[in-house]
């Protein structure tokens, strides 16, 4: 028992380094699996997810009997195909361009600038996007559009900018 305790103590820093990765896996891979259960339940908020009665395939019948189901499916597939293709082409192009940069300091700056959004929290990114697109004091409406002689755009109030 003492040997096992010493091993745990010895590897404690490694376990602590592993903790963020395990939390990430738990939050992003296992927590969404409750959606699989919800898909087959008739959710009653007062009873909770597990105590709610089973609906079988009724939820799917309801979804696919609506006229919007096929539009939603089409949009999802098209957006995913477009994002995959654009990300691959742009990612490979940027990788090639960065490999061609001779100055190692500039190469590191470019790599950091590209990776920074992936490492930032989505909450912070949403605030940055809001700061760019805000109707009253956003960078786009107050700086870029006046230079192009375009009236400010109400990005968050008009559905045409957020197609479903």
Rosetta constraint file for C-alpha pairs under 8 A:
AtomPair CA 1 CA 5 HARMONIC 6.31 0.50
AtomPair CA 2 CA 6 HARMONIC 6.22 0.50
AtomPair CA 3 CA 7 HARMONIC 6.20 0.50
AtomPair CA 4 CA 8 HARMONIC 6.31 0.50
AtomPair CA 5 CA 9 HARMONIC 6.22 0.50
AtomPair CA 6 CA 10 HARMONIC 5.90 0.50
AtomPair CA 7 CA 11 HARMONIC 6.09 0.50
AtomPair CA 8 CA 12 HARMONIC 5.79 0.50
AtomPair CA 11 CA 15 HARMONIC 6.32 0.50
AtomPair CA 12 CA 16 HARMONIC 6.14 0.50
AtomPair CA 13 CA 17 HARMONIC 6.21 0.50
AtomPair CA 14 CA 18 HARMONIC 6.16 0.50
AtomPair CA 15 CA 19 HARMONIC 6.26 0.50
AtomPair CA 16 CA 20 HARMONIC 7.81 0.50
AtomPair CA 17 CA 21 HARMONIC 7.91 0.50
AtomPair CA 18 CA 22 HARMONIC 6.32 0.50
AtomPair CA 19 CA 23 HARMONIC 6.09 0.50
AtomPair CA 20 CA 24 HARMONIC 6.10 0.50
AtomPair CA 21 CA 25 HARMONIC 6.24 0.50
AtomPair CA 22 CA 26 HARMONIC 6.12 0.50
AtomPair CA 23 CA 27 HARMONIC 6.04 0.50
AtomPair CA 24 CA 28 HARMONIC 5.86 0.50
AtomPair CA 24 CA 29 HARMONIC 7.84 0.50
AtomPair CA 25 CA 29 HARMONIC 5.23 0.50
AtomPair CA 25 CA 30 HARMONIC 6.90 0.50
AtomPair CA 26 CA 30 HARMONIC 5.01 0.50
AtomPair CA 26 CA 31 HARMONIC 6.20 0.50
AtomPair CA 27 CA 31 HARMONIC 5.23 0.50
AtomPair CA 27 CA 32 HARMONIC 7.55 0.50
AtomPair CA 28 CA 32 HARMONIC 6.63 0.50
AtomPair CA 29 CA 33 HARMONIC 7.26 0.50
AtomPair CA 30 CA 34 HARMONIC 7.91 0.50
AtomPair CA 32 CA 36 HARMONIC 7.77 0.50
AtomPair CA 33 CA 37 HARMONIC 7.14 0.50
AtomPair CA 34 CA 38 HARMONIC 6.24 0.50
AtomPair CA 35 CA 39 HARMONIC 6.09 0.50
AtomPair CA 36 CA 40 HARMONIC 7.15 0.50
AtomPair CA 37 CA 41 HARMONIC 6.55 0.50
AtomPair CA 37 CA 49 HARMONIC 7.97 0.50
AtomPair CA 38 CA 42 HARMONIC 7.65 0.50
AtomPair CA 38 CA 43 HARMONIC 7.09 0.50
AtomPair CA 38 CA 49 HARMONIC 6.97 0.50
AtomPair CA 39 CA 59 HARMONIC 6.73 0.50
AtomPair CA 39 CA 60 HARMONIC 7.82 0.50
AtomPair CA 40 CA 54 HARMONIC 6.02 0.50
AtomPair CA 40 CA 55 HARMONIC 5.38 0.50
AtomPair CA 40 CA 56 HARMONIC 5.17 0.50
AtomPair CA 40 CA 57 HARMONIC 6.37 0.50
AtomPair CA 40 CA 58 HARMONIC 7.81 0.50
AtomPair CA 40 CA 59 HARMONIC 6.80 0.50
AtomPair CA 41 CA 49 HARMONIC 7.70 0.50
AtomPair CA 41 CA 52 HARMONIC 6.44 0.50
AtomPair CA 41 CA 53 HARMONIC 5.93 0.50
AtomPair CA 41 CA 54 HARMONIC 4.38 0.50
AtomPair CA 41 CA 55 HARMONIC 4.78 0.50
AtomPair CA 41 CA 56 HARMONIC 6.93 0.50
AtomPair CA 41 CA 59 HARMONIC 7.91 0.50
AtomPair CA 42 CA 52 HARMONIC 6.20 0.50
AtomPair CA 42 CA 53 HARMONIC 5.68 0.50
AtomPair CA 42 CA 54 HARMONIC 5.89 0.50
AtomPair CA 42 CA 55 HARMONIC 5.17 0.50
AtomPair CA 42 CA 59 HARMONIC 7.85 0.50
AtomPair CA 43 CA 48 HARMONIC 7.24 0.50
AtomPair CA 43 CA 49 HARMONIC 6.32 0.50
AtomPair CA 43 CA 52 HARMONIC 5.46 0.50
AtomPair CA 43 CA 53 HARMONIC 7.23 0.50
AtomPair CA 44 CA 48 HARMONIC 6.13 0.50
AtomPair CA 44 CA 49 HARMONIC 7.28 0.50
AtomPair CA 44 CA 52 HARMONIC 5.47 0.50
AtomPair CA 44 CA 53 HARMONIC 7.92 0.50
AtomPair CA 45 CA 49 HARMONIC 7.38 0.50
AtomPair CA 47 CA 51 HARMONIC 5.41 0.50
AtomPair CA 47 CA 52 HARMONIC 5.78 0.50
AtomPair CA 48 CA 52 HARMONIC 6.08 0.50
AtomPair CA 55 CA 59 HARMONIC 6.84 0.50
AtomPair CA 57 CA 61 HARMONIC 6.29 0.50
AtomPair CA 58 CA 62 HARMONIC 6.16 0.50
AtomPair CA 59 CA 63 HARMONIC 6.22 0.50
AtomPair CA 60 CA 64 HARMONIC 6.09 0.50
AtomPair CA 61 CA 65 HARMONIC 5.93 0.50
AtomPair CA 62 CA 66 HARMONIC 6.62 0.50
AtomPair CA 63 CA 69 HARMONIC 6.12 0.50
AtomPair CA 64 CA 69 HARMONIC 5.46 0.50
AtomPair CA 64 CA 70 HARMONIC 7.49 0.50
AtomPair CA 65 CA 69 HARMONIC 7.46 0.50
AtomPair CA 67 CA 71 HARMONIC 7.65 0.50
AtomPair CA 68 CA 72 HARMONIC 6.05 0.50
AtomPair CA 69 CA 73 HARMONIC 6.13 0.50
AtomPair CA 70 CA 74 HARMONIC 5.95 0.50
AtomPair CA 71 CA 75 HARMONIC 6.04 0.50
AtomPair CA 72 CA 76 HARMONIC 6.08 0.50
AtomPair CA 72 CA 164 HARMONIC 7.22 0.50
AtomPair CA 73 CA 77 HARMONIC 6.20 0.50
AtomPair CA 74 CA 78 HARMONIC 6.05 0.50
AtomPair CA 75 CA 79 HARMONIC 5.90 0.50
AtomPair CA 75 CA 164 HARMONIC 7.14 0.50
AtomPair CA 76 CA 80 HARMONIC 6.10 0.50
AtomPair CA 77 CA 81 HARMONIC 6.08 0.50
AtomPair CA 78 CA 82 HARMONIC 5.99 0.50
AtomPair CA 79 CA 83 HARMONIC 5.97 0.50
AtomPair CA 80 CA 84 HARMONIC 6.01 0.50
AtomPair CA 81 CA 85 HARMONIC 6.14 0.50
AtomPair CA 82 CA 86 HARMONIC 5.94 0.50
AtomPair CA 83 CA 87 HARMONIC 5.78 0.50
AtomPair CA 84 CA 88 HARMONIC 6.08 0.50
AtomPair CA 85 CA 89 HARMONIC 6.16 0.50
AtomPair CA 86 CA 90 HARMONIC 5.84 0.50
AtomPair CA 87 CA 91 HARMONIC 5.54 0.50
AtomPair CA 88 CA 92 HARMONIC 6.01 0.50
AtomPair CA 89 CA 93 HARMONIC 6.09 0.50
AtomPair CA 90 CA 94 HARMONIC 6.01 0.50
AtomPair CA 91 CA 95 HARMONIC 6.08 0.50
AtomPair CA 92 CA 96 HARMONIC 6.17 0.50
AtomPair CA 93 CA 97 HARMONIC 6.17 0.50
AtomPair CA 94 CA 98 HARMONIC 6.03 0.50
AtomPair CA 95 CA 99 HARMONIC 6.16 0.50
AtomPair CA 96 CA 100 HARMONIC 6.41 0.50
AtomPair CA 97 CA 101 HARMONIC 6.76 0.50
AtomPair CA 98 CA 107 HARMONIC 6.15 0.50
AtomPair CA 98 CA 110 HARMONIC 7.28 0.50
AtomPair CA 98 CA 111 HARMONIC 7.61 0.50
AtomPair CA 99 CA 107 HARMONIC 7.82 0.50
AtomPair CA 101 CA 106 HARMONIC 7.46 0.50
AtomPair CA 101 CA 107 HARMONIC 6.00 0.50
AtomPair CA 102 CA 107 HARMONIC 7.49 0.50
AtomPair CA 103 CA 107 HARMONIC 6.18 0.50
AtomPair CA 104 CA 108 HARMONIC 6.21 0.50
AtomPair CA 105 CA 109 HARMONIC 6.36 0.50
AtomPair CA 106 CA 110 HARMONIC 6.14 0.50
AtomPair CA 107 CA 111 HARMONIC 6.19 0.50
AtomPair CA 108 CA 112 HARMONIC 6.08 0.50
AtomPair CA 109 CA 113 HARMONIC 6.11 0.50
AtomPair CA 110 CA 114 HARMONIC 6.20 0.50
AtomPair CA 111 CA 115 HARMONIC 6.14 0.50
AtomPair CA 112 CA 116 HARMONIC 5.79 0.50
AtomPair CA 113 CA 117 HARMONIC 7.80 0.50
AtomPair CA 115 CA 119 HARMONIC 6.51 0.50
AtomPair CA 116 CA 120 HARMONIC 6.21 0.50
AtomPair CA 117 CA 125 HARMONIC 7.27 0.50
AtomPair CA 120 CA 124 HARMONIC 6.72 0.50
AtomPair CA 120 CA 125 HARMONIC 6.90 0.50
AtomPair CA 121 CA 125 HARMONIC 6.39 0.50
AtomPair CA 122 CA 126 HARMONIC 6.01 0.50
AtomPair CA 123 CA 127 HARMONIC 6.38 0.50
AtomPair CA 124 CA 128 HARMONIC 6.32 0.50
AtomPair CA 125 CA 129 HARMONIC 6.19 0.50
AtomPair CA 126 CA 130 HARMONIC 6.05 0.50
AtomPair CA 127 CA 131 HARMONIC 6.06 0.50
AtomPair CA 128 CA 132 HARMONIC 6.28 0.50
AtomPair CA 129 CA 133 HARMONIC 6.10 0.50
AtomPair CA 130 CA 134 HARMONIC 5.39 0.50
AtomPair CA 130 CA 138 HARMONIC 7.29 0.50
AtomPair CA 131 CA 137 HARMONIC 7.45 0.50
AtomPair CA 131 CA 138 HARMONIC 5.08 0.50
AtomPair CA 131 CA 139 HARMONIC 6.64 0.50
AtomPair CA 132 CA 138 HARMONIC 4.64 0.50
AtomPair CA 132 CA 139 HARMONIC 4.68 0.50
AtomPair CA 132 CA 140 HARMONIC 5.58 0.50
AtomPair CA 132 CA 141 HARMONIC 7.94 0.50
AtomPair CA 133 CA 138 HARMONIC 4.99 0.50
AtomPair CA 133 CA 139 HARMONIC 6.70 0.50
AtomPair CA 133 CA 140 HARMONIC 5.90 0.50
AtomPair CA 133 CA 141 HARMONIC 6.88 0.50
AtomPair CA 133 CA 155 HARMONIC 6.35 0.50
AtomPair CA 134 CA 138 HARMONIC 4.13 0.50
AtomPair CA 134 CA 139 HARMONIC 7.58 0.50
AtomPair CA 134 CA 140 HARMONIC 7.96 0.50
AtomPair CA 134 CA 141 HARMONIC 7.34 0.50
AtomPair CA 134 CA 154 HARMONIC 7.77 0.50
AtomPair CA 134 CA 155 HARMONIC 7.25 0.50
AtomPair CA 134 CA 156 HARMONIC 7.82 0.50
AtomPair CA 135 CA 141 HARMONIC 6.38 0.50
AtomPair CA 135 CA 152 HARMONIC 6.87 0.50
AtomPair CA 135 CA 153 HARMONIC 6.50 0.50
AtomPair CA 135 CA 154 HARMONIC 5.35 0.50
AtomPair CA 135 CA 155 HARMONIC 6.77 0.50
AtomPair CA 135 CA 156 HARMONIC 7.89 0.50
AtomPair CA 136 CA 141 HARMONIC 7.61 0.50
AtomPair CA 136 CA 142 HARMONIC 7.94 0.50
AtomPair CA 137 CA 141 HARMONIC 7.06 0.50
AtomPair CA 137 CA 142 HARMONIC 6.26 0.50
AtomPair CA 138 CA 142 HARMONIC 5.99 0.50
AtomPair CA 139 CA 143 HARMONIC 5.46 0.50
AtomPair CA 139 CA 144 HARMONIC 6.97 0.50
AtomPair CA 140 CA 144 HARMONIC 4.98 0.50
AtomPair CA 140 CA 145 HARMONIC 6.06 0.50
AtomPair CA 141 CA 145 HARMONIC 5.39 0.50
AtomPair CA 141 CA 146 HARMONIC 7.14 0.50
AtomPair CA 141 CA 151 HARMONIC 7.81 0.50
AtomPair CA 141 CA 152 HARMONIC 4.94 0.50
AtomPair CA 141 CA 153 HARMONIC 6.58 0.50
AtomPair CA 142 CA 146 HARMONIC 6.47 0.50
AtomPair CA 142 CA 152 HARMONIC 7.45 0.50
AtomPair CA 143 CA 147 HARMONIC 6.66 0.50
AtomPair CA 144 CA 148 HARMONIC 6.67 0.50
AtomPair CA 145 CA 149 HARMONIC 6.14 0.50
AtomPair CA 145 CA 150 HARMONIC 5.06 0.50
AtomPair CA 145 CA 151 HARMONIC 6.73 0.50
AtomPair CA 145 CA 152 HARMONIC 6.65 0.50
AtomPair CA 146 CA 150 HARMONIC 5.72 0.50
AtomPair CA 146 CA 151 HARMONIC 6.97 0.50
AtomPair CA 146 CA 152 HARMONIC 7.78 0.50
AtomPair CA 154 CA 158 HARMONIC 6.32 0.50
AtomPair CA 155 CA 161 HARMONIC 6.42 0.50
AtomPair CA 156 CA 161 HARMONIC 7.79 0.50
AtomPair CA 158 CA 162 HARMONIC 7.67 0.50
AtomPair CA 159 CA 163 HARMONIC 6.46 0.50
